[in-house]
Amino acid sequence: MKAKKILISGASIAGPTLAFWLYRYGFETTIVERAESLRLGGQNVDIKGAAQKIAQWMGIEEEIRAADTGELGVLFVDKNNVTKAALPKGESNLGTSELEILRGDLVMILYVHTKENVEYLFGNQIIALDEHQDGVKVTFQNGEIRDFDLVICADGIRSRTRSLIFGDEPVVKPVGLYVSYFTIPRTATDSRWARWYNATDARVIFMRPDNEGTTRASFSFMSEPMGYEKLSQEEQKALLQEKFADAGWEAKRVLAELDNNADVYFDAISQVFAPRWSKGRCAMTGDAAFCPSPLTGMGVSLSVVGAYILAGELSRHDHHSDAFAAYDKAFRPYVTEIQKLPPGVPRLAHPKTKLGIFFLNTILNVISSKFVIKIGELFSNKNKSSTDDTIELEEYGK
Ligand SMILES: Cc1cc2nc3c(=O)[nH]c(=O)nc-3n(C[C@H](O)[C@H](O)[C@H](O)COP(=O)(O)OP(=O)(O)OC[C@H]3O[C@@H](n4cnc5c(N)ncnc54)[C@H](O)[C@@H]3O)c2cc1C
């Protein structure tokens, strides 16, 4: 196609994957990232189905395998750290997956594979977009003004660039769960097993081993939408301190480390539904366009596949509007399928009362592991392994 200069907003998973393929197809690509450097936080993320195939084609699958955290599976524990159920890696679609990696390690791998061929602008962002007949005039926060043929936003679920382009047309729908991810020092109770703990009032603490000698912690709690995601990081930390102060188990240890973390990810788990993914010379991909939520276990995979298809369609069409239409047509049915959450998710995994937790733990404890796995599959739609492969990937060539 004639449009050759493409600006991507967001240097996480979707942005660099898109840039990787665009470079392969001969485009000149710039990525602008709001943070001063790559954001490397977060827990393990899965690379499944079609995304695994794309990782192979990108030549990064072995690097991803080499960065495996060594997690053996997930233990469900009570307040005394007694294991109520164990889901070993690979024996269930819930828990530890066959191919997974720390989110930050994947971000770094994608960066290393693109940085020579893609211009990265850190600590900057788009503040205005002015589309004209031949391109888009972009004003950056640092005052610079540059022209690009196309602009793609890949800057996550709370994308401001998306608002500049689409206003409030895309719907960000909360699922009733807040989650936070951060890293804490490893201690004697941490092992190669991840540990999942339910506290009353629909609160969960989930700790996972990493391959860096630390532990990846997360807090999650059910709540009506309260706008907590808009609070400052200090306010979010204070909220978590208050919410989990009496949660029991290792809550005090995790809370004691919270304030030492400079990059605490905190958000209202939500899904993004957008009636269109493009407008004029601008488009979007990744969580900004179609976040399925971490409850599906498919956030990263969907981002990788979406970026691959968008780049491929741009490579094969003369006009960007045809490419954007083909991207939508090829990818939307898959996205729609992945975004379907089973009934009871995420409530089933976050019981409110002591009795509810007792029930959950008793079921997990007493019933045979096969049944446990079935119960586990109710927690998320990770059991949709059939849908992981329901998209036939085009080989766009080169
Ligand atoms: C720090 C962090 C930790 C995470 N941890 C987990 C986890 O543990 N488990 C999980 O399932 N998912 C996690 N996620 C979400 C997960 O990365 C996404 O669901 C998925 O990978 C889709 O990626 P994405 O590239 O579309 O968006 P994201 O991964 O959300 O990345 C968006 C990027 O855009 C940048 N950005 C935001 N606004 C702007 C702007 N205006 N201009 C320029 N850049 C901007 C952000 O700094 C970020 O680098 C995390 C995301 C982040 C940012």
The ligand as an SDF file (V2000), in Angstrom:
LIG
                    3D

 53 58  0  0  0  0  0  0  0  0999 V2000
    2.1650   -2.7510   33.8480 C   0  0  0  0  0  0  0  0  0  0  0  0
    1.1590   -3.7390   33.3240 C   0  0  0  0  0  0  0  0  0  0  0  0
    1.0040   -4.9700   33.9990 C   0  0  0  0  0  0  0  0  0  0  0  0
    0.0700   -5.9010   33.5310 C   0  0  0  0  0  0  0  0  0  0  0  0
   -0.0350   -7.1020   34.1800 N   0  0  0  0  0  0  0  0  0  0  0  0
   -0.8800   -8.0420   33.7190 C   0  0  0  0  0  0  0  0  0  0  0  0
   -0.9670   -9.3370   34.3320 C   0  0  0  0  0  0  0  0  0  0  0  0
   -0.2840   -9.6270   35.2840 O   0  0  0  0  0  0  0  0  0  0  0  0
   -1.8510  -10.2330   33.8270 N   0  0  0  0  0  0  0  0  0  0  0  0
   -2.6410   -9.9350   32.7460 C   0  0  0  0  0  0  0  0  0  0  0  0
   -3.4110  -10.7910   32.3160 O   0  0  0  0  0  0  0  0  0  0  0  0
   -2.5680   -8.7340   32.1330 N   0  0  0  0  0  0  0  0  0  0  0  0
   -1.7170   -7.7880   32.5870 C   0  0  0  0  0  0  0  0  0  0  0  0
   -1.6490   -6.5610   31.9760 N   0  0  0  0  0  0  0  0  0  0  0  0
   -2.5110   -6.3130   30.7970 C   0  0  0  0  0  0  0  0  0  0  0  0
   -1.9580   -7.0050   29.5610 C   0  0  0  0  0  0  0  0  0  0  0  0
   -0.6480   -6.5510   29.2890 O   0  0  0  0  0  0  0  0  0  0  0  0
   -2.8900   -6.7420   28.3960 C   0  0  0  0  0  0  0  0  0  0  0  0
   -4.1640   -7.2720   28.7150 O   0  0  0  0  0  0  0  0  0  0  0  0
   -2.5060   -7.3990   27.0800 C   0  0  0  0  0  0  0  0  0  0  0  0
   -1.1800   -7.7110   27.0070 O   0  0  0  0  0  0  0  0  0  0  0  0
   -2.8310   -6.4970   25.8980 C   0  0  0  0  0  0  0  0  0  0  0  0
   -1.7580   -5.6580   25.7020 O   0  0  0  0  0  0  0  0  0  0  0  0
   -1.8060   -4.2470   25.0040 P   0  0  0  0  0  0  0  0  0  0  0  0
   -0.4640   -4.0900   24.3780 O   0  0  0  0  0  0  0  0  0  0  0  0
   -2.9990   -4.0890   24.1530 O   0  0  0  0  0  0  0  0  0  0  0  0
   -2.0150   -3.2210   26.2230 O   0  0  0  0  0  0  0  0  0  0  0  0
   -1.2380   -3.0050   27.5850 P   0  0  0  0  0  0  0  0  0  0  0  0
   -0.4360   -4.1890   27.9520 O   0  0  0  0  0  0  0  0  0  0  0  0
   -2.2100   -2.5110   28.5650 O   0  0  0  0  0  0  0  0  0  0  0  0
   -0.1880   -1.8350   27.2410 O   0  0  0  0  0  0  0  0  0  0  0  0
   -0.5390   -0.5290   26.8980 C   0  0  0  0  0  0  0  0  0  0  0  0
    0.7450    0.3020   26.8000 C   0  0  0  0  0  0  0  0  0  0  0  0
    0.3890    1.6110   26.3520 O   0  0  0  0  0  0  0  0  0  0  0  0
    0.9830    2.5670   27.2090 C   0  0  0  0  0  0  0  0  0  0  0  0
    0.1190    3.7540   27.1940 N   0  0  0  0  0  0  0  0  0  0  0  0
   -1.0240    3.9770   27.8690 C   0  0  0  0  0  0  0  0  0  0  0  0
   -1.5370    5.1520   27.5300 N   0  0  0  0  0  0  0  0  0  0  0  0
   -0.7190    5.7050   26.6090 C   0  0  0  0  0  0  0  0  0  0  0  0
   -0.7420    6.9010   25.8540 C   0  0  0  0  0  0  0  0  0  0  0  0
   -1.7250    7.8010   26.0090 N   0  0  0  0  0  0  0  0  0  0  0  0
    0.2600    7.1370   24.9860 N   0  0  0  0  0  0  0  0  0  0  0  0
    1.2750    6.2310   24.8190 C   0  0  0  0  0  0  0  0  0  0  0  0
    1.3400    5.0750   25.5160 N   0  0  0  0  0  0  0  0  0  0  0  0
    0.3520    4.8120   26.3870 C   0  0  0  0  0  0  0  0  0  0  0  0
    1.0740    1.8760   28.5520 C   0  0  0  0  0  0  0  0  0  0  0  0
    2.0600    2.4820   29.3830 O   0  0  0  0  0  0  0  0  0  0  0  0
    1.4540    0.4650   28.1350 C   0  0  0  0  0  0  0  0  0  0  0  0
    2.8330    0.3200   27.9500 O   0  0  0  0  0  0  0  0  0  0  0  0
   -0.7280   -5.6040   32.3920 C   0  0  0  0  0  0  0  0  0  0  0  0
   -0.5690   -4.3660   31.7280 C   0  0  0  0  0  0  0  0  0  0  0  0
    0.3750   -3.4490   32.1730 C   0  0  0  0  0  0  0  0  0  0  0  0
    0.5390   -2.1310   31.4280 C   0  0  0  0  0  0  0  0  0  0  0  0
  1  2  1  0
  2  3  1  0
  2 52  2  0
  3  4  2  0
  4  5  1  0
  4 50  1  0
  5  6  2  0
  6  7  1  0
  6 13  1  0
  7  8  2  0
  7  9  1  0
  9 10  1  0
 10 11  2  0
 10 12  1  0
 12 13  2  0
 13 14  1  0
 14 15  1  0
 14 50  1  0
 15 16  1  0
 16 17  1  0
 16 18  1  0
 18 19  1  0
 18 20  1  0
 20 21  1  0
 20 22  1  0
 22 23  1  0
 23 24  1  0
 24 25  2  0
 24 26  1  0
 24 27  1  0
 27 28  1  0
 28 29  2  0
 28 30  1  0
 28 31  1  0
 31 32  1  0
 32 33  1  0
 33 34  1  0
 33 48  1  0
 34 35  1  0
 35 36  1  0
 35 46  1  0
 36 37  1  0
 36 45  1  0
 37 38  2  0
 38 39  1  0
 39 40  1  0
 39 45  2  0
 40 41  1  0
 40 42  2  0
 42 43  1  0
 43 44  2  0
 44 45  1  0
 46 47  1  0
 46 48  1  0
 48 49  1  0
 50 51  2  0
 51 52  1  0
 52 53  1  0
M  END
$$$$
